[in-house]
Amino acid sequence: MESSEYLKLFFEESQFYNDIVLGSLLPRRFWEPLPHFLQIWLRNYIGGVSLYFLSGFLWCFYIYYLKRNVYVPKDAIPSNKAMLLQMYVAMKAMPWYSALPSISEYMIENGWTKCFSRISDVGWLAYLLYLAIYLVFVEFGIYWMHRELHDIKPLYKYLHATHHVYNKQNTLSPFAGLAFHPLDGILQAIPHVIGLFLVPVQLTTHLALLFIEALWTANIHDCIHGNLWPIMGAGFHTIHHTTYRHNYGHYTIWMDWMFGTLRDPIDDESKKVM
């Protein structure tokens, strides 16, 4: 199969996702005349906003109302005002967040990356091996990007401090997960895109991982310590928001363990009891 013919598979896949999201929500006369790149951006924007509010509201309803005082003490539940402010910050950034997967799709469709379209192109064993390498790279990249956003003072002052106004349990909520300065959020997600030039990754897997970020960030800002090793759960991330110097990792604790920045919430609780 010629290269140009193979690249058509990426274009067709993007159009398929456009049809699912845009075709089910908007009249075709509204979005079909748009250039392909803008169709992708609009699809990502609608998908991102929908996922943010759906996951946020459902999780808040569960932990703050259905399970009130079970997971989070009553006096630690964030106010409606705090959550509305987080929504406002996240929605200001969402158009820019949506640009990142749109740009990555554009690069994939033009054959600039190592992406492949179908798992059968490489086989399941190679697919899983590539995915593992890609996730390790993403974990490493996000750890150091996050850490430098703290260590480089101008980056912290003008970008990351926007997120760190939420610095205690009763100001953190699932809605804080995407409440970043737009450039901050993009910088922390950009290892996902850089990895495409280094490791073969399936297109759908890449897009799914970017949108899973929205679910994951909602989870790690709910202040509930799941204690599932080696996951970097909310217990670890709450410590990050209170000390500013620990637990920079993303999905796991491994990078913090390797680079000496890990602080365990169970150890913290033991010290408090003593």
C-alpha positions in Angstrom: 0.0 0.0 0.0 1.4 3.4 -1.0 2.1 6.0 1.7 -0.6 8.4 0.5 -3.1 5.6 0.5 -2.2 4.6 4.1 -2.5 8.3 5.2 -6.1 8.3 3.9 -6.9 5.8 6.7 -6.1 8.5 9.3 -8.2 11.0 7.5 -11.1 8.6 7.3 -10.8 7.7 10.9 -10.9 11.4 11.9 -14.0 11.9 9.7 -15.6 8.9 11.4 -15.2 10.5 14.8 -16.4 13.8 13.4 -19.6 12.1 12.2 -20.2 10.5 15.6 -19.7 13.6 17.7 -20.7 16.5 15.4 -23.2 14.5 13.3 -25.2 13.5 16.4 -25.2 17.0 18.0 -25.2 19.6 15.3 -26.9 20.1 11.9 -24.6 19.0 9.1 -25.0 22.3 7.3 -23.3 24.0 10.3 -20.1 21.9 10.5 -19.6 20.1 7.1 -18.5 23.3 5.2 -15.8 23.9 7.8 -12.2 23.0 6.9 -11.2 19.5 8.1 -8.9 20.9 10.8 -11.7 23.1 12.3 -14.0 20.1 12.2 -11.5 18.2 14.3 -11.1 21.1 16.7 -14.8 21.5 17.1 -15.2 17.8 17.8 -12.4 17.8 20.4 -13.9 20.9 22.0 -17.4 19.5 22.3 -16.0 16.2 23.5 -13.7 17.8 26.1 -16.4 20.1 27.5 -18.9 17.2 27.7 -16.5 14.9 29.4 -15.4 17.6 31.9 -18.9 18.4 33.0 -20.3 14.9 32.8 -17.5 13.3 34.9 -17.3 16.3 37.3 -21.0 16.5 38.1 -21.5 12.7 38.4 -18.5 12.3 40.7 -19.4 15.4 42.8 -22.9 14.2 43.2 -21.7 10.8 44.3 -19.0 11.8 46.8 -20.6 15.1 48.1 -24.3 14.1 48.3 -24.9 10.4 47.9 -21.9 9.5 50.1 -21.9 12.7 52.2 -19.5 12.4 55.2 -18.4 8.9 54.0 -15.4 9.9 51.8 -15.1 13.6 52.5 -16.0 15.2 55.9 -18.7 17.8 55.7 -16.4 20.7 56.5 -14.0 19.6 53.7 -16.6 19.8 50.9 -15.7 22.7 48.6 -18.2 25.5 48.3 -20.3 25.9 45.2 -18.5 29.2 44.6 -15.1 27.5 44.6 -16.3 24.8 42.1 -17.9 27.5 39.9 -14.6 29.4 39.8 -12.8 26.1 38.8 -15.4 25.6 36.0 -14.8 29.2 34.8 -11.0 28.8 34.7 -11.3 25.4 32.9 -13.8 26.7 30.3 -11.5 29.7 29.5 -8.7 27.2 28.8 -10.8 24.5 27.0 -10.6 26.1 23.5 -6.8 26.0 23.8 -6.7 22.5 25.3 -8.7 21.3 22.3 -6.1 22.6 19.9 -3.5 20.1 21.1 -5.2 16.9 19.9 -6.3 18.7 16.8 -2.7 19.6 15.9 -1.5 16.1 16.7 -4.1 14.7 14.4 -3.0 17.1 11.7 0.6 15.9 12.0 -0.5 12.3 12.0 -2.7 12.7 8.9 0.3 14.3 7.1 2.6 11.4 8.0 5.0 13.3 10.3 4.7 10.9 13.2 5.3 7.2 13.8 1.5 6.6 14.3 -0.2 3.6 12.7 -3.9 3.2 12.0 -4.7 -0.4 12.8 -3.4 -2.8 15.5 -3.2 -5.5 12.8 -0.5 -3.4 11.1 2.0 -4.3 13.9 0.3 -7.1 15.8 -1.0 -7.2 19.4 2.4 -8.0 21.0 4.2 -5.1 19.3 1.2 -2.8 20.0 1.3 -3.6 23.7 5.1 -3.2 23.8 4.9 0.2 22.0 2.1 1.3 24.3 4.2 0.5 27.4 7.2 2.4 26.1 5.0 5.3 25.1 3.3 5.4 28.6 6.7 5.4 30.3 7.9 8.2 28.1 4.7 10.2 28.9 5.1 9.5 32.6 8.7 10.7 32.5 7.9 13.8 30.4 4.9 14.9 32.5 6.9 14.5 35.8 9.7 16.7 34.6 7.4 19.2 32.9 5.3 19.5 36.1 8.4 19.7 38.3 9.9 22.5 36.2 6.7 24.4 36.3 7.4 24.6 40.0 11.2 25.0 40.0 11.4 27.7 37.3 9.9 30.7 39.2 8.5 32.7 36.2 6.7 29.6 35.0 5.2 29.0 38.4 4.3 32.7 38.9 2.7 33.3 35.5 1.3 29.8 34.6 1.1 27.2 37.3 0.1 29.4 40.2 -3.3 29.6 38.6 -3.9 26.0 39.5 -2.3 26.1 42.9 -4.7 28.6 44.4 -6.6 25.3 45.2 -4.2 24.3 48.0 -6.3 22.6 50.7 -9.0 20.0 50.9 -12.0 22.3 51.0 -10.9 24.1 47.8 -10.0 21.0 45.8 -12.7 19.2 43.8 -13.0 17.1 40.6 -13.6 20.4 38.7 -10.1 21.6 39.6 -8.6 18.9 37.4 -8.6 21.1 34.3 -8.5 24.5 36.0 -5.1 25.6 34.6 -3.7 28.5 32.7 -4.2 27.3 29.1 -0.4 27.1 28.4 0.2 25.3 31.6 -2.3 22.6 30.7 -0.9 22.2 27.2 2.7 22.0 28.5 1.8 19.2 30.9 0.0 17.3 28.1 2.6 17.9 25.4 4.7 14.7 26.2 1.7 12.8 24.7 2.4 14.5 21.4 6.2 14.5 21.5 6.0 10.7 22.1 4.3 10.3 18.7 7.6 11.2 17.0 9.6 8.6 19.0 7.3 5.6 19.5 4.8 3.9 17.1 1.3 4.5 18.6 -2.1 3.7 17.3 -4.2 6.9 16.5 -7.2 5.9 18.4 -5.1 4.9 21.4 -3.4 8.3 21.4 -6.7 10.2 21.2 -8.2 8.0 24.0 -5.2 8.7 26.3 -5.6 12.4 25.8 -9.3 12.3 26.7 -8.6 10.0 29.6 -6.6 12.8 31.1 -9.9 14.6 31.8 -11.1 11.7 33.8 -7.8 11.1 35.6 -7.4 14.8 36.6 -10.9 14.8 38.0 -10.1 11.7 40.0 -6.8 13.0 41.6 -8.4 16.2 42.8 -11.2 14.6 44.8 -9.0 14.2 48.0 -10.0 10.6 48.4 -7.0 8.3 48.9 -7.6 5.1 47.1 -4.3 3.5 48.2 -3.7 1.3 45.2 0.0 0.9 44.6 1.7 2.2 42.4 -1.1 4.6 41.4 -0.5 8.3 42.0 -4.0 8.7 43.5 -5.7 11.7 45.1 -4.1 11.1 48.4 -0.6 11.7 46.9 -1.8 14.6 44.8 -3.5 16.4 47.7 -0.1 16.4 49.4 1.3 18.0 46.2 -1.2 20.8 46.6 -0.3 21.4 50.2 3.5 21.1 50.1 4.2 22.2 46.5 7.4 20.1 46.6 6.3 16.5 46.4 4.4 14.0 44.2 4.8 15.6 40.7 4.0 12.3 39.0 1.1 11.6 36.8 -0.4 8.0 36.7 2.2 6.4 39.0 4.5 7.1 41.9 7.6 5.6 40.2 9.1 8.9 38.9 8.8 10.5 42.3 10.3 7.5 43.9 13.2 7.5 41.4 13.9 11.2 41.7 13.4 11.6 45.5 10.2 13.6 45.6 7.8 11.0 46.8 5.7 11.6 50.0 3.3 8.9 51.0 -0.1 10.0 52.6 -0.1 6.9 54.8 3.2 8.0 56.3 1.8 11.4 56.8 -1.2 10.1 58.7 1.1 7.9 60.9 3.1 10.9 61.9 -0.1 12.8 62.8 -1.3 10.0 65.0 2.1 9.8 66.8 
